[in-house]
């Protein structure tokens, strides 16, 4: 009788334990910060600051020296071919031209006299009235006078040109990029007065670092982003690279040509960034260092979250050289994967988590298939 009573009690205890076990609540998903591997094609890009310049930039100067009496344009002015930009005091040039003209008139008068003497001596020598040597002397005098006349005529043309050089004209259509002289200043021949940015091609001038110069080549494609239009990238190519580094900056000057309609979207003097993918560099994804874990087998792994089920799985990855805050991932994950960025040492394979992004926004299950509308990429 007593044995039966104990068996009943034991059975009731078992039933109670089973009921408690059945009513035990499921494990609450642990919040997990997730990111998508950043970088991709941009991971191997380097950015260089530059300025939009004209492909043809001409320093304009007078071919003669003198006092600058008038300046007709200023920096930023649009000019047409042949337009007078500045004037020198032409008084001295006009006097020199007058002197040259007077010398030409005297030389031509001597030429006329020498021609008449030669013709008269030619008749006299034919009549045997003078010697042949006397006639030859007159012929030589005529040729000398003819040479003097040609020299005087050329000198007068030079003086007239000098007078014309007192006017500085635009050699082609364009925009005055800069001004280096002011009215009243005495300028020397060849001294730059204006810099003309000719109409036509537009380029971005950048400096390439000395320690990486062999990674760049002429014709290499690049993308250009204007500082006043972030996110809008324009196509371009490296047109030229200087053969020697600048003595002060130790960088190689390079010009990047804009391609197609991109030339119409820039203005002179605009600041820009040029993104270049160096020759030989490989595009790779990258993850924050906090996402990297060491598996039980000693392999490097990361926790990848299934957006549909919320379960995590350990994924072996192959990494590149470690950086200060991130590391490139050469294989193991794709750009659309969701990777746990922090707290991975507290997870286990198959555990259900509540993935959130850096702004604490949940990753919705509808993001399955590699897309999501909230999470952030790894920086």
C-alpha positions as CSV (number, residue, x, y, z in Angstrom):
1,X,0.0,0.0,0.0
2,X,2.8,2.4,0.9
3,X,4.7,1.5,-2.3
4,X,1.7,2.3,-4.4
5,X,1.4,5.7,-2.7
6,X,5.0,6.6,-3.4
7,X,4.7,5.5,-7.1
8,X,1.7,7.9,-7.4
9,X,3.6,10.8,-5.9
10,X,6.6,10.2,-8.2
11,X,4.3,10.0,-11.2
12,X,2.7,13.3,-10.3
13,X,6.2,14.9,-10.0
14,X,7.2,13.7,-13.4
15,X,4.0,15.1,-14.9
16,X,4.7,18.4,-13.2
17,X,8.2,18.6,-14.5
18,X,7.1,17.8,-18.0
19,X,4.5,20.5,-17.8
20,X,7.0,23.0,-16.7
21,X,9.4,22.0,-19.5
22,X,6.7,22.4,-22.1
23,X,5.8,25.8,-20.8
24,X,9.4,27.1,-20.7
25,X,9.6,30.2,-23.0
26,X,11.8,30.2,-26.1
27,X,15.2,31.9,-26.0
28,X,15.0,35.6,-26.7
29,X,17.0,36.6,-29.8
30,X,20.2,38.5,-28.9
31,X,20.6,41.9,-30.7
32,X,23.5,41.8,-33.1
33,X,25.2,44.8,-34.9
34,X,25.5,43.8,-38.6
35,X,27.2,45.4,-41.5
36,X,27.7,44.6,-45.2
37,X,31.3,44.3,-46.5
38,X,32.3,47.7,-47.8
39,X,34.7,48.6,-50.6
40,X,34.0,46.6,-53.6
41,X,35.3,48.3,-56.8
42,X,36.0,51.5,-54.8
43,X,38.4,49.7,-52.3
44,X,41.3,49.9,-54.7
45,X,40.6,53.6,-55.6
46,X,42.9,56.4,-54.5
47,X,41.6,60.0,-54.5
48,X,43.7,63.0,-55.6
49,X,42.7,66.6,-55.3
50,X,42.8,68.7,-58.4
51,X,41.6,71.8,-60.2
52,X,39.8,72.2,-63.5
53,X,42.1,73.8,-66.0
54,X,42.0,74.5,-69.8
55,X,43.9,72.1,-71.9
56,X,45.6,75.1,-73.7
57,X,46.8,77.8,-71.3
58,X,48.8,80.5,-73.0
59,X,50.8,83.2,-71.1
60,X,50.3,86.4,-73.1
61,X,53.1,89.0,-73.2
62,X,54.3,91.9,-75.4
63,X,57.0,91.2,-77.9
64,X,58.6,94.6,-77.0
65,X,59.1,96.4,-73.7
66,X,57.5,99.6,-72.6
67,X,55.1,101.5,-70.4
68,X,51.7,99.7,-70.0
69,X,49.3,102.6,-70.6
70,X,45.9,100.7,-70.8
71,X,44.5,97.4,-69.8
72,X,41.2,96.6,-71.5
73,X,40.2,93.3,-69.8
74,X,40.5,91.7,-66.4
75,X,40.6,88.2,-65.0
76,X,37.5,86.2,-65.9
77,X,36.7,88.2,-69.0
78,X,35.8,86.3,-72.2
79,X,37.7,87.5,-75.2
80,X,37.7,86.9,-79.0
81,X,40.5,86.2,-81.3
82,X,42.2,89.5,-82.3
83,X,40.7,91.6,-79.6
84,X,43.1,94.2,-78.1
85,X,43.8,93.3,-74.5
86,X,46.3,96.0,-73.5
87,X,48.4,98.8,-75.0
88,X,51.9,100.1,-74.5
89,X,53.0,103.7,-75.0
90,X,53.7,103.7,-78.8
91,X,55.3,107.1,-79.0
92,X,58.9,105.9,-79.3
93,X,57.9,103.2,-81.8
94,X,56.2,105.7,-84.0
95,X,59.3,107.9,-84.0
96,X,61.5,105.0,-84.8
97,X,59.2,104.1,-87.7
98,X,59.4,107.6,-89.0
99,X,63.2,107.5,-88.8
100,X,63.3,104.2,-90.7
101,X,61.0,105.7,-93.4
102,X,63.3,108.6,-93.8
103,X,66.3,106.3,-94.2
104,X,64.4,104.3,-96.7
105,X,63.7,107.5,-98.7
106,X,67.4,108.4,-98.7
107,X,68.4,104.9,-99.7
108,X,66.0,104.9,-102.6
109,X,67.2,108.3,-103.8
110,X,70.8,106.9,-103.8
111,X,69.6,103.9,-105.7
112,X,68.0,106.1,-108.4
113,X,71.2,108.1,-108.8
114,X,73.4,104.9,-108.9
115,X,71.1,103.5,-111.6
116,X,71.4,106.6,-113.7
117,X,75.2,106.6,-113.4
118,X,75.4,102.9,-114.3
119,X,73.2,103.5,-117.5
120,X,75.4,106.5,-118.6
121,X,78.6,104.6,-118.0
122,X,77.3,101.7,-120.0
123,X,76.9,104.0,-123.1
124,X,80.4,105.5,-122.6
125,X,82.1,102.2,-122.2
126,X,80.3,101.1,-125.4
127,X,81.8,104.1,-127.3
128,X,85.2,103.4,-125.8
129,X,85.3,106.7,-124.0
130,X,85.9,105.2,-120.6
131,X,87.7,102.2,-119.3
132,X,86.0,99.0,-118.4
133,X,87.2,99.3,-114.8
134,X,85.4,102.6,-114.5
135,X,82.2,101.1,-115.7
136,X,82.6,98.1,-113.3
137,X,83.0,100.6,-110.4
138,X,79.6,102.2,-111.3
139,X,78.0,98.8,-111.5
140,X,79.3,97.9,-108.0
141,X,78.1,101.3,-106.7
142,X,74.6,100.6,-108.1
143,X,74.5,97.1,-106.5
144,X,75.6,98.6,-103.1
145,X,72.9,101.3,-103.4
146,X,70.3,98.6,-104.2
147,X,71.4,96.6,-101.1
148,X,71.1,99.7,-98.9
149,X,67.6,100.3,-100.2
150,X,66.5,96.7,-99.4
151,X,68.1,97.0,-95.9
152,X,66.3,100.3,-95.3
153,X,63.0,98.9,-96.5
154,X,63.4,95.9,-94.1
155,X,64.3,98.2,-91.2
156,X,61.2,100.2,-91.8
157,X,59.1,97.0,-91.8
158,X,60.7,96.1,-88.5
159,X,59.9,99.5,-87.0
160,X,56.3,99.3,-88.2
161,X,56.0,95.8,-86.6
162,X,57.5,97.2,-83.4
163,X,54.7,99.8,-83.4
164,X,52.1,97.0,-83.9
165,X,53.6,95.0,-81.1
166,X,52.6,97.7,-78.7
167,X,49.1,96.2,-78.9
168,X,48.6,92.9,-77.1
169,X,45.9,90.9,-78.9
170,X,44.2,87.6,-78.0
171,X,45.6,84.8,-80.2
172,X,42.3,82.8,-79.9
173,X,38.9,82.7,-78.3
174,X,39.0,82.0,-74.5
175,X,38.8,83.3,-71.0
176,X,41.4,85.5,-69.2
177,X,42.5,83.1,-66.4
178,X,44.8,85.5,-64.6
179,X,46.4,89.0,-64.8
180,X,49.9,89.8,-63.8
181,X,50.4,93.4,-64.8
182,X,48.6,96.7,-64.2
183,X,48.3,100.0,-66.1
184,X,51.3,102.3,-65.4
185,X,53.7,99.5,-65.0
186,X,56.8,99.2,-67.2
187,X,57.0,95.7,-68.6
188,X,59.8,93.9,-70.4
189,X,59.6,92.0,-73.6
190,X,58.2,88.5,-72.9
191,X,56.9,89.4,-69.4
192,X,53.6,87.7,-68.8
193,X,50.7,90.2,-68.6
194,X,47.7,87.8,-68.9
195,X,47.1,84.0,-68.9
196,X,44.6,82.9,-71.5
197,X,42.5,79.7,-71.1
198,X,41.6,78.9,-74.6
199,X,38.1,77.5,-75.4
200,X,38.1,73.8,-76.1
201,X,39.2,70.9,-73.9
202,X,39.0,71.0,-70.1
203,X,41.2,69.0,-67.9
204,X,41.9,68.4,-64.2
205,X,45.4,69.1,-63.0
206,X,46.6,66.8,-60.2
207,X,49.8,65.7,-58.5
208,X,50.7,62.0,-58.3
209,X,52.9,60.8,-55.4
210,X,56.5,59.9,-56.1
211,X,56.4,56.6,-54.3
212,X,53.5,55.3,-56.4
213,X,54.3,56.9,-59.8
214,X,54.9,53.5,-61.5
215,X,51.3,52.5,-60.8
216,X,49.9,55.1,-63.2
217,X,50.1,55.3,-67.0
218,X,48.9,57.6,-69.8
219,X,45.5,56.5,-71.1
220,X,44.5,55.0,-67.7
221,X,40.7,55.5,-67.1
222,X,39.7,57.5,-64.0
223,X,36.6,59.0,-62.5
224,X,36.2,62.7,-61.5
225,X,34.0,64.1,-58.8
226,X,33.4,67.8,-58.5
227,X,33.5,69.1,-54.9
228,X,30.3,71.1,-55.6
229,X,28.5,68.0,-57.0
230,X,29.3,65.1,-54.6
231,X,28.2,61.7,-55.8
232,X,28.2,62.7,-59.5
233,X,31.2,61.1,-61.1
234,X,32.4,62.0,-64.6
235,X,34.6,59.8,-66.9
236,X,38.1,60.8,-67.8
237,X,41.5,59.5,-68.7
238,X,45.1,60.4,-67.7
239,X,46.4,62.4,-70.7
240,X,49.9,63.1,-69.6
241,X,52.3,62.6,-66.7
242,X,55.3,64.9,-66.1
243,X,58.7,63.1,-66.7
244,X,60.2,64.6,-63.5
245,X,58.9,65.3,-60.0
246,X,58.4,68.8,-58.8
247,X,61.4,69.9,-56.7
248,X,59.3,71.3,-53.8
249,X,56.2,69.0,-53.6
250,X,58.0,65.8,-54.8
251,X,54.9,65.0,-56.9
252,X,54.5,64.4,-60.6
253,X,52.2,66.8,-62.4
254,X,49.5,65.0,-64.3
255,X,46.6,66.1,-66.5
256,X,43.3,64.2,-66.6
257,X,41.2,64.8,-69.7
258,X,37.4,64.8,-69.4
259,X,35.6,62.5,-71.8
260,X,32.6,63.4,-74.0
261,X,29.8,65.6,-72.6
262,X,31.6,65.7,-69.2
263,X,33.6,68.7,-70.6
264,X,30.4,70.8,-70.7
265,X,29.7,70.1,-67.0
266,X,32.8,71.8,-65.5
267,X,33.9,75.4,-65.1
268,X,37.5,76.7,-65.0
269,X,38.9,76.8,-61.5
270,X,36.5,74.3,-60.0
271,X,37.9,71.9,-57.3
272,X,37.6,68.2,-58.0
273,X,38.7,64.8,-56.8
274,X,40.2,62.3,-59.2
275,X,39.7,58.6,-58.3
276,X,42.3,56.3,-59.8
277,X,42.6,52.6,-59.6
278,X,46.3,51.9,-59.6
279,X,47.7,49.3,-62.0
280,X,48.1,46.0,-60.4
281,X,45.8,46.7,-57.4
282,X,42.9,44.4,-56.8
283,X,39.4,45.5,-55.8
284,X,38.4,43.8,-52.5
285,X,35.7,44.0,-49.8
286,X,36.6,45.0,-46.3
287,X,35.2,44.4,-42.8
288,X,35.8,46.0,-39.4
289,X,38.4,44.3,-37.3
290,X,35.7,43.6,-34.6
291,X,33.9,41.3,-37.0
292,X,36.8,38.9,-37.3
293,X,36.7,35.7,-35.1
294,X,39.0,32.7,-34.6
295,X,37.1,29.4,-35.0
296,X,37.6,26.3,-33.0
297,X,39.7,24.8,-35.8
298,X,42.0,27.8,-35.8
299,X,40.6,29.2,-39.0
300,X,39.6,32.9,-39.4
301,X,35.8,33.2,-39.6
302,X,33.0,35.7,-39.4
303,X,29.3,35.3,-38.4
304,X,27.0,35.7,-41.3
305,X,23.3,36.4,-40.6
306,X,20.4,34.9,-42.7
307,X,18.0,37.9,-42.9
308,X,15.0,35.6,-43.3
309,X,15.5,33.4,-40.3
310,X,17.8,35.5,-38.2
311,X,20.2,32.6,-37.6
312,X,24.0,33.0,-37.7
313,X,26.5,30.7,-39.2
314,X,30.3,30.7,-39.1
315,X,31.9,31.4,-42.4
316,X,35.6,31.0,-43.1
317,X,37.2,33.9,-44.8
318,X,40.6,34.7,-46.3
319,X,41.9,38.1,-45.3
320,X,44.5,40.6,-46.6
321,X,46.8,42.9,-44.7
322,X,45.3,44.2,-41.5
323,X,44.6,48.0,-41.4
324,X,44.0,50.3,-38.5
325,X,40.3,49.8,-38.4
326,X,39.4,47.4,-41.2
327,X,40.8,44.4,-43.1
328,X,40.3,43.5,-46.8
329,X,38.4,40.2,-47.4
330,X,39.7,38.3,-50.4
331,X,37.2,35.4,-50.2
332,X,34.5,33.9,-48.1
333,X,31.8,36.6,-48.2
334,X,30.0,38.7,-50.8
335,X,29.1,42.3,-50.9
336,X,25.4,41.5,-50.1
337,X,26.1,39.4,-47.0
338,X,25.2,40.6,-43.5
339,X,28.1,40.1,-41.1
340,X,28.0,40.5,-37.3
341,X,30.3,43.4,-36.6
342,X,30.5,43.2,-32.8
343,X,30.0,40.6,-30.0
344,X,30.7,37.6,-32.2
345,X,32.5,35.8,-29.3
346,X,29.1,35.4,-27.5
347,X,27.4,33.7,-30.4
348,X,27.1,30.0,-31.4
349,X,26.3,28.4,-34.7
350,X,22.6,28.4,-35.5
351,X,21.7,31.0,-32.8
352,X,18.9,33.3,-33.6
353,X,19.8,37.0,-33.4
354,X,18.0,40.3,-33.9
355,X,20.2,42.1,-36.5
356,X,20.4,45.9,-36.3
357,X,22.5,48.4,-38.1
358,X,24.7,51.2,-36.6
359,X,21.7,53.4,-36.1
360,X,19.9,50.6,-34.1
361,X,17.4,50.0,-36.9
362,X,16.3,46.4,-37.3
363,X,17.1,44.4,-40.4
364,X,13.7,43.5,-41.8
365,X,13.1,39.9,-43.0
366,X,11.9,41.2,-46.3
367,X,15.6,42.0,-47.0
368,X,16.2,38.3,-47.8
369,X,18.0,37.7,-51.1
370,X,20.9,40.0,-50.5
371,X,19.1,43.3,-50.2
372,X,18.0,45.4,-47.2
373,X,16.7,48.8,-46.7
374,X,18.3,49.8,-43.4
375,X,21.7,48.4,-42.6
376,X,25.0,50.2,-43.2
377,X,28.1,49.2,-45.1
378,X,31.4,48.7,-43.5
379,X,33.6,51.8,-43.5
